[in-house]
Amino acid sequence: MTRLYDFLRRHPTWVDGAWALVLLVITLFVITMPGEGAYEGPRGPATVVAAALSVVVLLRRRHPEWMMGLAFVTGVTQLLADIPPMPANFAFLVLVYTVATRTPRLPSRVALVGCLTAPAVATFRWPAESDEQDVVSTILSAVFLTVAFCLAWVLGDSIRTRRAYYAELEERANRLEREREREARMAVVAERARIARELHDVVAHNVSAMVVQADGAAYVLDSSPEQTRSALKTISGTGRQALTEMRRLLGVLRGEEGGTTGLDYVPQPGVEELADLVDQVRETGLPVDFRVEGTPRPLPRGVELTAYRIVQEALTNTRKHGGERAMATVRLSYGEADLVVLVEDDGRGARCELYERRGADGRGHGLIGMRERVGMVGGVLVAGPRPGGGFRIAATLPLPGGESGG
């Protein structure tokens, strides 16, 4: 039964053809029936009208507007040729319903006008035969036919409205699905950027320090074994710190799954760890003047991590591009409404293409990562060469509970 229903739904013209054939056969039987109660109109023209109305039923779904025109011509011909009503006239009712279910509103309104006028015209053209109540019977018949046609139009229009509603729901669901996919892609891109930023901040600093220590150890390997041993110890400690940071990062990423990995991950670094960071940088041979101004107070974790990463990346860049005799200055200033992080050096600085956009090779992430971090907490970052040489990075990070005066 289900297969039959699916077949009929996929071939609606076949269904309409079957109904058109049944309507034509019944009409021809009524027209050609002899004896008492035989059809009183001209049989030849009536047969032509019946065939035309059968075509209307057959093609009503494929060409509703054209079939409405054919039905109008057929109805006018039936009036002019004095062809009394017959079973084939049921096609008008079917056509009204079909046109009302379609999206174009003009044909539907034309069909509604036909529903209000055609039944009355047909009823008064061929009034019902009665002995005493000719006028009353004619009026009642006209009202009955008008109501029937209007109900067919209302039913078709309601189905059109329901189809439009379902189509809107489907379009909305598809639109929401597309938006979810777009948001998912954006989330993936943002997550990749976050991972790249974290990896850069963690790996670049520690690996850079290890390279500097390794180069120094190789230089004094024969002349100063104690310095070599100290450099190797620093390399070992820096490597362990890098592994710890990497494990912490992996723990953050895997923590979204809701499980534990069995590792004791350290918390995110903050301003309290800046002193250790500066000491580590000093061990690589870069003099750093570190000062804290103002009254230290608890900070949001996002602000603390941002401040730490800015100092870390700035000192890494100084070590890479500042030159052998460069010196760095780190200032952490607590204000009423913001925290100002200032890192500058007096070295030769980097070439412009290394801090504009993405660097000379188009792959740099240092200052871009800084700007992204500062932007995430609503701060402002200013970075560029210092007058007279060197490089300066200044970040203003807003703090809750106060208004920035800038």
HUJO-V7660 format. One record per helix or strand. SS is the DSSP state (h for helix, s for strand). FROM is the first residue (numbers start at 1). LEN is the number of residues. If there is no record, write none. Layout:
SS_FROM_LEN ; SS_FROM_LEN
This chain:
h_2_9 ; h_12_21 ; h_43_16 ; h_64_17 ; h_87_14 ; h_105_21 ; h_134_86 ; h_225_33 ; h_271_13 ; s_287_7 ; h_301_21 ; s_327_8 ; s_338_8 ; h_352_4 ; h_366_11 ; s_380_6 ; s_391_8
